[in-house]
Amino acid sequence: MGRHRHRGQTSEVATNESSDPSTYGRSFADVYDDWYATSFETDAAVAALLQLAGSGPILELGVGTGRLALPLSRSGVRVVGIDASQEMLDELERVDPTRSVVPVLGDMANIEHSLRSADLTDRFSLVFCAFNTLLNVKNFDALSRCFQGSREFLLPDGRVVVEAFVPIDESMIPAQSLSPARVESDAPVFIETTYDRSTSRLHGRHIEVWPGVVRVRPWSVLICGPEQLDAAAHTAGLVLLERQSDWNGTPFTNESTAHVSIYAPTA
């Protein structure tokens, strides 16, 4: 984190690269639960995931502060959570000191190494990645490796679930933009974005303006539609079983802005 002065204000800027998988957690761990407290369908997601998982165990990719992992674990199912950000895992440990969720510091693009480093040998009835987290991976190769690792550690009748946004047509994505952020904050927050068409990557910064202090929180996502996810899953030996618009089972249509996609092993 660097500090810079601009016109009498102090600016706090995260210095890690926005394409680093740990960037999002490092940028948002301290505000994530407050900013997005009312943004999720948590109860519906937990119910849907438990139905898919059966008796478990469950692996969450990008466990964060445990929004989904903690209620899943309270149902009696073993839950392992991988996250690239130690800051997010520190927040998880703060609310889960008994480690009902097994935390793993690692990269979802290298699930095998992450689990082996934690001395874990589980095979999972469910591997899932919620709320666009899968799109934090560095590139399409990393996306494919994530699906491959998920398939490798999946039980024969297991499922892989991805929740993500449906991007608008690439030609409609502005090269640069600045807009207010819709977050629960006492300070004004703005989102600045830059789109790199050569890598299909949107680099952004949440700019939080407090009296005398400007806090900049960088992030980056891969612009990847459902069809591209299906193709990456297919190369890993997974096939799409069902796609919905949300955790409540709303049918997916051409007008849907988000999707919950359920994959199963092809053999």
Buried (B, 14 or more C-beta within 10 A) or exposed (E): EEEEEEEEEEBBBBEEEBBBBBBBBBBBBBBBBEBBEEEBBBEBBBBBBBEBBBEBBBBBBBBBBBBBBBBBBEBEBBBBBBBBBBBBBBBBBEEBEEEBBBBBBBBBBBBEEBBEEBEBEBEBBBBBBBBBBBBBBBBBEBBBBBBBBBBBBBBEEBBBBBBBBBBEEEEEBEEEEEEEBEBEBEEEBBBBBBBEEEBBBBBBBBBBBBEEEBBBBBBBBBBBBBEBBBBBBBEBBBEBEEBBBBBEEEEBEEEBEBBBBBBBBEE
